[in-house]
Every structure is written in C-alpha cells, then in structure tokens.
Amino acid sequence: MLLAVDIGNTNVTFGVFDGEKLCVTWRIATNIDQMPDEYASFLLNLLHHQGLKTSDIKEVALCCVVPPLLHTFEELSKRYFHVSPLVVGPGIKTGVRIHADNPREVGTDRIVNTAAAHHLYTGPVIVVDLGTGTTFDIVSREGDFVGGVIAPGIAIAAQALYTRAAALPRVELVHPQKAIGTNTITAMQSGIVFGYTGLVEGLLVRIQQELGEKALVVATGGYAELIARGTKVIDEVNPDITLVGLRLIYLMNKV
C-alpha cells in the first residue's frame, strides 16, 4: 500500500492507496511544532482504526509547502514505515512542463494537482484550490502548467475581520440563506462566503477569456464544497486530487 501525504499550511491530508484504489483519507491540523513521534501517534491510531498495520504501508509519497515539516515527515516515514519517502521537488519526474518565469517558485502541491488534473480529465482544466490560500492552476490540453492566480484564502479573510475590527465576532463559515444579513453574524457570513464566491466567479471569467476556450473547472481544498454550493461556474469538486497526483508521480519515479 502507498501512503500519500499532502502537507499544507492549515491541514495535513493522508491517503492510503491499494493499487489504484484510494481506500481511506484523513485530515489533521498542521502544527510545525510537533515532532515526528507526535504526528506518528495520530497516524498510527488512524491506521489502527481502519484495520491497517504499519507493515501494510510499503511506499510513501509526500508533497510539502511547509518547509519545517519536511524533515519531520521524512523522519516519520523512515522510523515507523522503514521507507524513504518520495518527496516531490526538484529532480523528481512529474510529467508536467512548467511555463512560469521561475519554475522553482511554483508550489509542489500545484504541480501535483496539475499532474492529476491532466490524468483525470480531458482538455484544459482549471484547478481551484480553496484552502489557506485560494489558488487557480491552469492546465493546458497537453498537461502543462501554464500559470495561475493566488489570492488570500477565505479563512484568512474571515480572520482579518474579527482580529482587525474590535466590534466584529468570529463567525462560522457556512453558506448564508440570503445575501442581505439581518444581524452582524449573517451579514459577515454573506460578505465572506458570497464575496469569495464572487471572487472565484470573476477570476474564472477572466481566465477563460484569456484561454480562448472553455476549460473544465475542478475545485478542491477544505472550502471547495462551501463555495461550489453557491455557484454554477465550478464543474466538479474533487477533494482527493492532490493525493491522486502524488500516487501518479510516485509511479513515474518508481524504479
């Protein structure tokens, strides 16, 4: 079995593959201060509850956008699974040609998403990742990363409101029933959720115009379902696209 690990700024997502089948996924909060053994205690308990043993994990692949945690998870893999993980980064085959001024600036998770999008879908694809940041990855018909957009994430916007405005509370990010709020909480929920829906819609219109052809829009990330619920511009929600990409890239590099 392959353990795929997507280490993001807010969450660490785990997926266990048995061949092509994604058997189970878990998500835990990212904490740069945790040691390998602490993360392992979470992961081993999750495996146990799924009826899996550490010896079932024969391969590990990971991508990481939190540099301090890269060594943590490499150590975890070696100590508990006795495997040196494949780490997506320079020198690793991805099958993705990166059309960027500085390819090294492109996050590994975005490269992984590009590889998965080309594998899973036909034609050009726009992957909208609604996580800590809101990113748009544009994938050509040939599977190239041709550029993208980076905006602050919806949770960052919500946090800015209640930390910078003394009279505004922290609110739950749920889909509002209507745009016109009748109290502070519903007004904030409308502004945040519908506001970000508008951001996604507006950027997608511009991107599609620049592409000159219709691209499939796939949303992923922790807030994908929330935003997709209120718009018709998202064609599909795929929460596992990064994990699928990690498996693909692992296979490309398997000796």
C-alpha positions as CSV (number, residue, x, y, z in Angstrom):
1,M,0.0,0.0,0.0
2,L,1.0,3.6,-0.7
3,L,0.7,6.3,1.9
4,A,0.3,9.7,0.2
5,V,0.8,12.8,2.4
6,D,-0.1,16.4,1.4
7,I,1.4,18.8,4.0
8,G,-0.4,22.1,3.7
9,N,-0.3,25.3,5.7
10,T,-3.6,24.5,7.5
11,N,-4.0,20.7,7.2
12,V,-2.0,17.6,6.7
13,T,-4.0,15.2,4.5
14,F,-3.2,11.5,4.4
15,G,-4.5,8.9,1.8
16,V,-3.9,5.2,1.7
17,F,-3.9,3.6,-1.8
18,D,-4.2,-0.1,-2.5
19,G,-3.2,-0.1,-6.2
20,E,-5.4,2.5,-7.9
21,K,-8.0,2.5,-5.2
22,L,-7.9,5.3,-2.6
23,C,-9.1,3.3,0.5
24,V,-9.2,6.0,3.1
25,T,-8.3,9.6,3.7
26,W,-7.7,11.6,6.9
27,R,-7.0,15.2,7.7
28,I,-5.4,16.7,10.8
29,A,-4.3,20.2,11.7
30,T,-0.9,21.3,10.7
31,N,1.4,22.1,13.6
32,I,5.0,23.0,12.8
33,D,6.0,22.4,16.4
34,Q,5.0,18.8,16.6
35,M,7.7,16.1,16.4
36,P,7.8,13.0,14.2
37,D,6.6,10.8,17.1
38,E,3.7,13.1,17.8
39,Y,2.5,13.1,14.2
40,A,3.1,9.3,14.2
41,S,0.8,8.8,17.2
42,F,-2.0,10.4,15.3
43,L,-1.3,8.5,12.1
44,L,-0.8,5.1,13.7
45,N,-4.0,5.4,15.7
46,L,-5.9,6.3,12.5
47,L,-4.4,3.3,10.7
48,H,-5.3,1.0,13.6
49,H,-9.0,2.1,13.5
50,Q,-9.0,1.3,9.8
51,G,-7.7,-2.2,10.5
52,L,-4.3,-1.4,9.0
53,K,-0.8,-2.0,10.4
54,T,2.4,-0.1,9.8
55,S,3.7,-3.1,7.9
56,D,0.9,-2.7,5.3
57,I,2.5,0.6,4.2
58,K,5.2,-0.3,1.7
59,E,5.6,3.1,0.0
60,V,5.3,6.7,1.0
61,A,5.0,9.8,-1.2
62,L,4.6,13.4,0.0
63,C,4.5,17.0,-1.1
64,C,5.1,19.8,1.4
65,V,4.6,23.6,1.3
66,V,5.7,23.9,5.0
67,P,9.5,23.6,4.9
68,P,10.0,23.0,8.6
69,L,7.8,19.9,8.4
70,L,9.6,18.2,5.5
71,H,12.2,16.6,7.7
72,T,9.5,15.8,10.3
73,F,7.6,13.6,7.9
74,E,10.8,12.1,6.3
75,E,11.8,11.0,9.7
76,L,8.3,9.7,10.5
77,S,8.4,7.6,7.3
78,K,11.8,6.1,8.0
79,R,11.2,5.4,11.6
80,Y,7.7,3.9,11.5
81,F,7.4,2.5,8.0
82,H,11.1,1.9,7.3
83,V,10.7,3.6,3.9
84,S,12.5,6.6,2.4
85,P,9.6,8.7,1.1
86,L,9.4,10.1,-2.4
87,V,9.4,13.9,-1.9
88,V,8.0,16.0,-4.8
89,G,10.6,18.6,-5.7
90,P,13.5,19.4,-8.0
91,G,14.8,16.4,-9.8
92,I,11.6,14.4,-9.5
93,K,9.7,13.3,-12.6
94,T,6.3,14.9,-12.6
95,G,5.3,14.8,-16.3
96,V,4.5,18.5,-16.0
97,R,6.1,21.2,-18.1
98,I,6.0,24.4,-16.1
99,H,5.5,27.7,-18.0
100,A,6.5,30.2,-15.4
101,D,9.1,32.9,-15.1
102,N,10.7,30.9,-12.3
103,P,9.5,27.3,-12.2
104,R,11.0,26.8,-8.7
105,E,8.5,29.3,-7.3
106,V,5.6,27.1,-8.2
107,G,4.4,25.2,-5.1
108,T,4.8,21.4,-5.3
109,D,1.1,20.9,-4.4
110,R,0.2,22.9,-7.6
111,I,2.4,20.7,-9.7
112,V,0.9,17.6,-8.2
113,N,-2.6,19.0,-8.9
114,T,-1.6,19.7,-12.5
115,A,-0.4,16.1,-13.0
116,A,-3.6,14.7,-11.5
117,A,-5.9,17.1,-13.5
118,H,-4.3,16.0,-16.8
119,H,-4.6,12.4,-15.9
120,L,-8.3,12.5,-14.7
121,Y,-9.8,14.9,-17.2
122,T,-9.6,15.7,-20.9
123,G,-8.9,19.1,-22.4
124,P,-7.8,22.2,-20.5
125,V,-8.5,22.3,-16.8
126,I,-8.6,25.0,-14.1
127,V,-8.0,23.6,-10.6
128,V,-9.3,25.9,-7.9
129,D,-7.8,25.1,-4.6
130,L,-9.8,26.7,-1.8
131,G,-7.6,26.2,1.2
132,T,-5.3,28.5,3.3
133,G,-4.8,30.4,0.0
134,T,-7.2,30.4,-2.9
135,T,-5.2,29.3,-5.9
136,F,-6.1,28.8,-9.6
137,D,-3.9,26.4,-11.5
138,I,-4.3,26.5,-15.3
139,V,-3.6,23.2,-17.0
140,S,-3.3,23.1,-20.8
141,R,-4.7,20.4,-23.1
142,E,-1.2,18.9,-23.2
143,G,-0.9,18.8,-19.4
144,D,1.3,21.8,-19.0
145,F,1.1,24.2,-16.0
146,V,0.6,27.5,-17.9
147,G,0.2,29.8,-15.0
148,G,-2.2,30.7,-12.2
149,V,-3.6,33.0,-9.7
150,I,-3.0,33.3,-5.9
151,A,-5.4,35.1,-3.6
152,P,-5.8,35.1,0.2
153,G,-8.0,32.2,1.4
154,I,-11.5,32.6,2.7
155,A,-10.5,31.7,6.3
156,I,-7.7,34.4,6.2
157,A,-10.3,37.0,5.1
158,A,-12.6,35.9,8.0
159,Q,-9.8,36.1,10.5
160,A,-8.8,39.5,9.3
161,L,-12.3,40.8,10.0
162,Y,-12.5,39.7,13.6
163,T,-8.9,40.4,14.5
164,R,-8.7,43.9,13.0
165,A,-12.2,45.1,13.8
166,A,-12.8,45.1,17.5
167,A,-16.6,45.0,17.3
168,L,-16.8,42.1,14.9
169,P,-17.0,38.5,16.2
170,R,-15.6,35.3,14.9
171,V,-18.2,33.6,12.7
172,E,-18.8,30.1,11.4
173,L,-18.2,29.8,7.7
174,V,-21.5,28.3,6.5
175,H,-23.5,29.0,3.4
176,P,-25.8,32.0,4.0
177,Q,-29.5,31.7,3.3
178,K,-29.6,35.2,1.6
179,A,-27.2,38.0,0.7
180,I,-28.8,40.6,2.9
181,G,-27.9,39.9,6.5
182,T,-30.2,41.0,9.3
183,N,-27.6,40.9,12.0
184,T,-23.8,41.1,12.3
185,I,-23.2,37.4,12.0
186,T,-25.3,36.8,9.0
187,A,-24.0,40.0,7.4
188,M,-20.4,38.8,7.9
189,Q,-21.2,35.3,6.6
190,S,-22.8,36.8,3.5
191,G,-19.9,39.1,2.9
192,I,-17.3,36.4,3.3
193,V,-18.9,33.4,1.6
194,F,-20.7,35.3,-1.2
195,G,-17.8,37.7,-1.5
196,Y,-15.4,34.8,-2.1
197,T,-17.9,33.1,-4.5
198,G,-17.8,36.4,-6.5
199,L,-14.0,36.4,-6.4
200,V,-13.9,32.9,-7.8
201,E,-16.6,33.6,-10.5
202,G,-14.9,36.8,-11.6
203,L,-11.4,35.3,-11.9
204,L,-12.7,32.3,-13.8
205,V,-14.4,34.6,-16.3
206,R,-11.1,36.4,-16.9
207,I,-9.1,33.2,-17.1
208,Q,-11.5,31.6,-19.5
209,Q,-11.4,34.7,-21.7
210,E,-7.6,34.7,-21.8
211,L,-7.5,31.0,-22.6
212,G,-9.9,31.5,-25.5
213,E,-11.5,28.1,-25.0
214,K,-13.7,26.5,-22.3
215,A,-11.8,24.8,-19.6
216,L,-13.2,22.3,-17.1
217,V,-13.2,23.9,-13.6
218,V,-12.4,21.5,-10.7
219,A,-12.5,22.7,-7.1
220,T,-10.5,21.1,-4.3
221,G,-9.4,22.1,-0.8
222,G,-11.2,22.4,2.5
223,Y,-13.7,25.1,1.4
224,A,-14.4,23.7,-2.1
225,E,-17.9,22.4,-1.1
226,L,-18.8,25.6,0.6
227,I,-18.1,27.8,-2.5
228,A,-19.2,25.3,-5.1
229,R,-22.6,25.1,-3.5
230,G,-23.3,28.8,-4.4
231,T,-22.1,28.9,-8.0
232,K,-22.5,27.2,-11.4
233,V,-19.0,28.0,-12.6
234,I,-17.5,25.0,-10.8
235,D,-18.0,21.8,-12.8
236,E,-16.8,19.3,-10.2
237,V,-15.5,19.1,-6.7
238,N,-12.6,16.6,-6.2
239,P,-11.2,16.7,-2.6
240,D,-8.7,14.0,-3.4
241,I,-7.0,15.4,-6.5
242,T,-3.7,16.1,-4.7
243,L,-3.5,12.6,-3.3
244,V,-4.2,11.1,-6.7
245,G,-1.4,13.3,-8.2
246,L,1.0,12.1,-5.5
247,R,0.3,8.5,-6.5
248,L,0.9,9.2,-10.2
249,I,4.2,11.0,-9.5
250,Y,5.3,8.2,-7.3
251,L,4.7,5.7,-10.1
252,M,6.6,7.8,-12.5
253,N,9.7,7.7,-10.3
254,K,9.4,4.1,-9.1
255,V,12.5,2.1,-10.0
